[in-house]
Amino acid sequence: LELKRMSVSKDCRGQGIAKALCGEVLRFARARGFGAVVLSTSAVQVAAQRLYESQGFRKVGAYSPSLLSRLLCFQIFIYRCDLPGRA
């Protein structure tokens, strides 16, 4: 399952909403028999990286989406959370 474009309004950050949403996605995926959840985030989104890592995701790859991004050393990180004990 791919988690794509999760975002919480700046006015609502710091209230645990993103953590709750992420947890719900993991429960949803597990309940439906998915083996893993994958997502991508940019290298500059450090708070997002910390959130995903705290939820059990691990970085499994990185890439630069364009020549310009490669020249600017901008990367997209790929994360994966395996779901052992699927329901």
N, C-alpha and C positions, 0 to 999 in steps of 0.2 A: 504494500500500500504506500502511496506517496502522499506526504503531507506537503501541501503547496500553498505558499503565500499566506501563512498565518501572520496576522498583525493585530496589535492592540493599540488603540488610540493613545497618543502621548499623554492626554489628560487622565487616562485610566491606568497607566502603567504603575507598577509597584504595589498592586493590590492582589496579586496572585492569579489574575485572570489568564495569562498566558500559560502558567503552570497547570491550571485546571483544564484549559483547552487541550493542552498537550496530553495530559493524563487521560482525558476522554477519548482522544484519537487512539491512544495505545489500547485502551479497554475495548473500543469499537473494533479495532483490527484483530485483537486477540479473540474476541467473541465470535468473529466471523472466519476464524481459521487462517488468517494471514500469518506468514512466518516472520515477517519483518516490516518495519516502517522505515522509509527512506525520505530524506529531505536535503535541500541545499540552502546554503546561506552564504553571504559574502564575508570576506575576511575582516571587513570593518565592523560587522555586526557582533561585537564582542559579547554584549549582554545576551543576545540570542544564542550564541555558542555556549555560554555558561548555562543557560536554561536547558538546552538540549542535552548537554553532558550530564546535568543533574538529574535528568529524566531517564538516563541509561543509554543515550545515543553515543556512538563513538565515531570519530572522523575516519572515513575509509578512503578518501580521495580528495583531490583538488585539481582545478583547471582554471585557465584564463580564457574567458569567453570570446576574446577577439585579439587581434594583433595589438591594438592600442592598449588594451588591458594588460597584455603581456609586457609591453614597454613600460607601463606604469606600475608593474608588479602588483596588479590587482587580481585577486583570486576568488573563485567560488569554491567553498568547501562542501563536500558530500558527507552526510552523516547517515548512519544506519543504527536502528535499534532492533536487535533480534528478539523474537517473542517466544521463548521456550515455554513449554507447558500450555500450548494453545488449547482453547476450549473446544 
